């Protein structure tokens, strides 16, 4: 098998999440590939625009919903700019899945808290839907999500859906000054809202992803609330390029994020050099 050869995927739908974030709903062009493809929450793929290159994103949809794959991306360079110009019916390439995954099997019978900021909700969304589709396997579920402004909130329709679900606590916040006159959610930075929400730490796993500054100030809050370092999990997918451990871009100390990650516990991250 040629590990560099992408499979062809058809864009079935495009959702404008924010002014600079889109979500593609994708299906394999080859029905046999679609039938046999599988992945786990937290894994990533390489998405390619032919003639422009490829880029790395998580698979944002859940492995409990295999009729399609979804990826969400923010315009940040040559390839994502080319992706923004694509339309429904166009073809892109996909290599993957790669990397490890969120250990959802080890979370059975535990409370779950999902904490995300900005586009960082994409990899967390995957495990959120995975857990919600297997709801009876987990105890309390809390979702805390924030963005700079109301316009920067992704998956707005799903946020409303989660807020309407019984047995799930969903808190949505925007940074001070980012609210609109009709905003009815919280106002405050994510670490502040996490401390205000004060989720219980006993028998609880926290999954966190977002801007580095958000994670930096949220981790001490989780420590203060009593979360064990091995029960705090994040993903470092933004460091990856080739997905195969060949280019070296994702090397941190003795670790290749694309092969040893992208999912790590906080206790594992503490053993890595500061550049992660």
URMOTA-V161521 format. One record per residue. N is the residue number from 1. RES is the residue in one letter. SS is DSSP state (h for helix, s for strand, l for the rest). Layout:
# URMOTA-V161521
N_RES_SS ; N_RES_SS
This chain:
# URMOTA-V161521
1_X_l ; 2_X_l ; 3_X_l ; 4_X_l ; 5_X_l ; 6_X_l ; 7_X_s ; 8_X_s ; 9_X_s ; 10_X_s ; 11_X_s ; 12_X_s ; 13_X_s ; 14_X_s ; 15_X_s ; 16_X_s ; 17_X_s ; 18_X_s ; 19_X_l ; 20_X_l ; 21_X_s ; 22_X_s ; 23_X_s ; 24_X_s ; 25_X_s ; 26_X_s ; 27_X_s ; 28_X_s ; 29_X_l ; 30_X_l ; 31_X_h ; 32_X_h ; 33_X_h ; 34_X_h ; 35_X_h ; 36_X_h ; 37_X_l ; 38_X_l ; 39_X_l ; 40_X_l ; 41_X_l ; 42_X_l ; 43_X_l ; 44_X_s ; 45_X_s ; 46_X_s ; 47_X_s ; 48_X_s ; 49_X_s ; 50_X_l ; 51_X_l ; 52_X_l ; 53_X_s ; 54_X_s ; 55_X_s ; 56_X_s ; 57_X_s ; 58_X_s ; 59_X_l ; 60_X_l ; 61_X_l ; 62_X_l ; 63_X_l ; 64_X_l ; 65_X_l ; 66_X_l ; 67_X_l ; 68_X_l ; 69_X_s ; 70_X_s ; 71_X_s ; 72_X_s ; 73_X_s ; 74_X_s ; 75_X_l ; 76_X_l ; 77_X_l ; 78_X_h ; 79_X_h ; 80_X_h ; 81_X_h ; 82_X_h ; 83_X_h ; 84_X_h ; 85_X_l ; 86_X_l ; 87_X_l ; 88_X_l ; 89_X_l ; 90_X_l ; 91_X_s ; 92_X_s ; 93_X_s ; 94_X_s ; 95_X_s ; 96_X_s ; 97_X_s ; 98_X_s ; 99_X_l ; 100_X_l ; 101_X_l ; 102_X_l ; 103_X_l ; 104_X_h ; 105_X_h ; 106_X_h ; 107_X_h ; 108_X_l ; 109_X_l ; 110_X_l ; 111_X_s ; 112_X_s ; 113_X_s ; 114_X_s ; 115_X_s ; 116_X_s ; 117_X_s ; 118_X_h ; 119_X_h ; 120_X_h ; 121_X_h ; 122_X_h ; 123_X_h ; 124_X_h ; 125_X_h ; 126_X_h ; 127_X_h ; 128_X_h ; 129_X_h ; 130_X_h ; 131_X_h ; 132_X_h ; 133_X_h ; 134_X_l ; 135_X_h ; 136_X_h ; 137_X_h ; 138_X_l ; 139_X_l ; 140_X_l ; 141_X_s ; 142_X_s ; 143_X_s ; 144_X_s ; 145_X_s ; 146_X_s ; 147_X_s ; 148_X_l ; 149_X_l ; 150_X_h ; 151_X_h ; 152_X_h ; 153_X_l ; 154_X_l ; 155_X_l ; 156_X_h ; 157_X_h ; 158_X_h ; 159_X_h ; 160_X_h ; 161_X_h ; 162_X_h ; 163_X_h ; 164_X_h ; 165_X_l ; 166_X_l ; 167_X_l ; 168_X_s ; 169_X_s ; 170_X_s ; 171_X_s ; 172_X_s ; 173_X_s ; 174_X_s ; 175_X_l ; 176_X_l ; 177_X_l ; 178_X_l ; 179_X_l ; 180_X_l ; 181_X_l ; 182_X_l ; 183_X_l ; 184_X_l ; 185_X_l ; 186_X_s ; 187_X_s ; 188_X_l ; 189_X_l ; 190_X_h ; 191_X_h ; 192_X_h ; 193_X_h ; 194_X_h ; 195_X_h ; 196_X_h ; 197_X_h ; 198_X_l ; 199_X_l ; 200_X_l ; 201_X_l ; 202_X_l ; 203_X_l ; 204_X_s ; 205_X_s ; 206_X_s ; 207_X_s ; 208_X_s ; 209_X_s ; 210_X_l ; 211_X_l ; 212_X_h ; 213_X_h ; 214_X_h ; 215_X_h ; 216_X_h ; 217_X_h ; 218_X_h ; 219_X_h ; 220_X_h ; 221_X_h ; 222_X_h ; 223_X_h ; 224_X_h ; 225_X_l ; 226_X_l ; 227_X_l ; 228_X_l ; 229_X_h ; 230_X_h ; 231_X_h ; 232_X_s ; 233_X_s ; 234_X_s ; 235_X_s ; 236_X_l ; 237_X_h ; 238_X_h ; 239_X_h ; 240_X_l ; 241_X_l ; 242_X_l ; 243_X_l ; 244_X_l ; 245_X_l ; 246_X_l ; 247_X_l ; 248_X_l ; 249_X_l ; 250_X_l ; 251_X_s ; 252_X_s ; 253_X_l ; 254_X_l ; 255_X_s ; 256_X_s ; 257_X_h ; 258_X_h ; 259_X_h ; 260_X_h ; 261_X_l ; 262_X_l ; 263_X_s ; 264_X_s ; 265_X_s ; 266_X_h ; 267_X_h ; 268_X_h ; 269_X_h ; 270_X_l ; 271_X_l ; 272_X_l ; 273_X_l ; 274_X_l ; 275_X_l ; 276_X_l
